[in-house]
């Protein structure tokens, strides 16, 4: 039987679990095991987008009460059951006895269309914006863009030079797509007691880093996931550098340096209230400790304690304790990571297959070959 099934939700116990069955005979399988609450209901007549309440039965035994949804695009069924491990296990075993191949979510689809790739990438999304951006690639986004281009080519309404420029723009979106799948690292650094841990906790939205008024509280780097205006990031809080360090301080600083060298963005946090050193001197001294040519955003912290401070446009002035100017900091971080005026409905290149096919089009001289590769991209015959 040409059917496959996989558990789409986490393997851990939960309130609801979703098992997806896909393949030409998925409806035939459902007919054998599903009894709608309306016993007279015709399973093959279930309209798309309608949810059906009923029971999954193993001969005379009811395994669970479920909600079934049939996808409008192709033979694909979602069985939403209770999330206990035993219930899920028995349902998968029942499907297996019906001849369904049980697999994992990432191997559920066997085609190579953008729709299949969306399904495979969705579990990697860590923020609502990432979910919308991935899901938006089909039937909209990249899929719609390619199909529109094919229509224009068929009508001879586009020349190859213009198309190459459009392809180059699509290829540039790959770096943003990868950041939505694999969160970039944003590293907080600066002198001791500059308020790095307090600011990290405020950006994360919970107390993950230990913060205290005395210096040296953070001795090793810590990392936590954070949502910065919908952009998923790994926010890394590091130990501060100081002029005199003991052996433990030097180990902590060495560990921090490794994180700084790999950072997608470094946030240098300066204490606005430090009586010993003025802000410009602090910045110069701290910049000299950072890897060369690193992307650095300079943030002046604790401005709630120094309201009369003269502010320069080159820096972001915040209070990690009160949240003052945190929206501006979030906007600046997402902009520095490349998400200026980003909308999730824009076409994005998420996979190597998509990238390679588009890259290959740039060197094609014949429209027939361009059309062939564009069709392959969206899996059109």
N, C-alpha and C positions, 0 to 999 in steps of 0.2 A: 504494500500500500504506500502510495507516494504522499506521505504526511510526516511532518516533523512537529515536535512540541518542545517547549522550554519554559522554565519558570523565569518570569521577567522581574519579579520583585526579589528583595533580599532573602537569602536562605534562612536568616534568623527568624524566630517566631514574631509574627505581627498580627495586626487586626485583620488585614485582608491580604491575600496573595493572588497574583494573576498568572495564569498559565495560558500561553498562546499556542494555538494549533494552526498550522499553515500547510497548504497543499491542496491538490485538486480534489481529494476525497475527504476534506475536513468536515464538510456537512454530513457526509455519510457516517463518519465516526460519531459526530454529535447526535445523530438520530438514534444510534444504538445505546447511548449512555445517558442522554438528557431527557428528562420528563418535564415539560413546561407545567407551570401551575395551572394554566388552562389546558386541560388534557386534550382538548380538541384542536389545539394549535398545530399548525403545519410548520415544522421547523424550516423547511425550505422557502416558506413564504415570509419569514421574519424580515422586515425591512431594515436596511442599514440605518445606523444611528439609534435604533430602538433597543432598549435593554429588556431582556426576558428573565423573569424570576422563575426558578424551577429547582429540580433536584437532579443530582448525579446519582445514578443507580448502577450497582454491580449485581446483576440478576435481580433478586428480590430485595437486596439490602440497599438502603439509602446511605450513601457515603457523606453527602453534605448538601445543604441548600446553597445554591449559587445564583449569580447573575451572569447571563451570557450576552455578549455583544458580537455582532457580525460586522466585519469591516466592509465598507463600500467598495474598496479597491482590491479585488482579487479574493480568492478563497482563504480567508483568515478569520479566526475566531478567538476571542478572549473569554476565558472562564475565570470569573472572579469568585474565589472561594474563601472560607475562613483560613487564617494564616498559620494555624498550628502545623508543626512539622509533620505530624502523623497524617493529617488530612491531605496535605500536599503530596506526601509520599504515596499514599494510596491512590490518589487521583492519577499521578504519573504512571504508577504500575498498571492501573486500569487502562490507560491510553496505550501503554506498551503492549498489553494483551490484545488490543484491537489492531495491532500491526503498525502503530505509530512509532517512529524513531524518536527517542528522547535525546535531546542535545542541550547545549548551553545557549544562553541568550545571544552571545556573539557569533554563534554558528547557525542560528536559526534560519536566516535567509541565505540562499545559495546563489542568487543573482548578483549582478554588479551595477544595478541602477542606483541613482541617487536616493531613491526611496529606501532601498536596502541599506545603504550606507548611513542614512539618517537613523534607522533603527539600531544600527550597531554603535553609533556614537552617542546616542541619547543617555545611556547610563553613565557616561563620563561627565555629564553636565553637573556642576556644583552650585549654580545659582539660577534663579528664574530667568535672568537675561540669557544665560547660556542655553537653557532649554529652548527658549523662544527662537534663538538664533539658529540652533541645529534643526529643530522641527520646521522652521520656516523655509528650509531649502527645498522642501517638496510638499505640495505641488508648486509653491512659489519659489522665491530666492533663486538659487543657481539653476534649478530645473526650469523655471519659467524663463529665465534669461537665455538659456541655451535653446529652448524651444522657439522663443521669439526670433532668435538669430537664424535658426533653421528656416523659419517662414520667410524672413527677409531674403535669405540666400536663394530660396526657391523662386522668389519673385524678382530676383536680381536687383534688390533695393539696397544692397550694401557691397562696398568694394573691399578687397582683401587688406588694403593698407589700414582702413578704418577698423576692420575686424581685429587686426593685430594689436592696434592700440587698446581696443576693448579687452582683448585677452590679457595684455600686460597688466591692465587694471585689476582684472580678476585674480591673476597670479599674486598680486601684491596683497590680496586679502588673506592669503594663506597664513601669514604670521599672526594676524588677529585671531583667526579660527583656532590656531594651535594654542594660543593663550587662553581661549575659552575652554579648551579640552584639558590643557596641562598648565595649571596656574603659575604665573610668573612669580619670582621671589622678590619681595620688597623688604629690604633690610634696614632696620633702625639702628643708627650708630650715633656717637657723640660722646662728650665728656661724661664722667661719672656724675650722677645726681642731676642730670639735665631733664629728667622726667620721661625717659624713653619707655619704661614699663607702664607708667600711667597712661601715656599716649597710646601705646599698643593696646591696652585693655579697652580704652575708649573706642578705638577703631574697630576692634573685634566685637565689642558689645557685651563683653563679660570679663570678669577678673581671671585672666589666665596667667599673667606674669606677676610675681610678687613685687610690690612697690612699697618703698619706705623713704623717709626723709633723709636717712643717713646714707653715705656713699658706699658702693660696693655690694649692694643687695643682689644684683644680677651677676653671677660668676660664670655662667655658661649660656650659650645661645639657646633660645627656645623658639619653636615655630608653631603657628596656629593658622588655620584657614580663616580668611576674612572675605567679606563681600564689600567691594569698593565700587559703589554705584552700579552693581550688577556684574562687575568684573571679578572673577575669583582670583585671589592671590594667596600666596603663602607669606604671612607676615612674620618676619624673623626679628626677634628682640635680642640684641647682643650686649655683652659686657662693655662698659665704658672704659676708655683709655685715660690714664692719668700719668703725671710726670714721674712719680715714684711708685713702683709696683713690686710686690713680693712674688715669690715663685708661682703661687696660685693665680695671681693677677696676670702674670705673663702667659700662663697656659690658656686662661680664658681669652686673652687678647689674641693669641695665636689662632684659637678656634674661631673667633670672630672674623679674623682676616680671611679665612677660607670662605666664609659665607659672603663677605664683601666682594671677593674676586668673582663669584658666580652670580652676583645679584643682577636682576633686570633693572632695578631701580634702587638707589641708596637714598634714604632720608636722613640727612644730617641734622640732628636736633641740638640746638644751642639754648643754654639757660639764659633767659633775659635778665635774671636777677643776680647773677654771679657778681659779687662785689669786687672780686680780685682781678677780673679780666674783662675788658670791654668786649662787646659782641664781635667787632671786626677782627680782633686779635684771636678770639676763640675760633672763629671760622677759618682763618688762615692756618692756625696750628692744626686743626682737625682735618682740613683738606690735604695737608701734607702727609697725613697718615693713610689716606685712601689710595686704592689702586689707580694708576694713571688712566685717564680718559674714561673714568667711570661715569655713568649717568647719575647725577646728584641733584637732589631737591633739598634746599636749605630751609629749615623750619625753626623759627624762633619761638620757644615754648615759655609758658608761665607768664604770659602777658597780663593775666588777671591780677598778678602781684605787682605789675609795673605799668599801670594804665597810661602814664604820660610818655611812654617810650616813643621816640621818633621812628616811624616805620618807612622802610625802603621798598620799592616795588619789586626788587629782585627776590625777596624772601616772602615766605608765608608765616604770618604771625598767629599763633594759636594758644589755647590753654587746654592741655590734655585733661586737667582736673575738671573744668567746668564745661568743656565742649565748645568753647568760643572759637568761631571760624572753622569748625570741623567740616561743615559742608564745602567750604572753599578748598580745604586740604584734600577732601575726597575727589572733588572735581579735578584738581590739579594732578593727583596721582593717576586717575584714569586717563586723563589727557596725555600725560607723559608715557603711559604704556601703549598709546596709539589709538585710544578709543574716543577721539574728538568727534562730537556730533554723531556718535555711532547709533544706528538703529538696527534691531534684530531682524528686520525683513530684507536687509540688503543681501545680494548674492555673496556667498562666502565659499572658498575652496577649502574643504575639510580633510580630504584624503590624498594620499600619494597617487592613487589611480587618477583622480580628477586633475591633479597638478600635472602629471606626466602627459595626459592626453591634451590638455590645454597648451602645455609647453611645446608639444609636437606640432600643434596647429600653426605656431608662429613661423615655422620654416616651410610650410606647405605652399606650393605655387599653384596648385590646381584646386578649383572650387569643389570638384567631386571628392577629392581626398579630405578636404576640410569638412564637408558634409558628412562623410563616412565617420570621421572621428567624433564629430559633435553628436551624431546618432549613437555611437558607442558610449559616449559619456552618459546619456540618459537612457541607454539600453533600448533604443528604438530599432526596429528591423528595417 
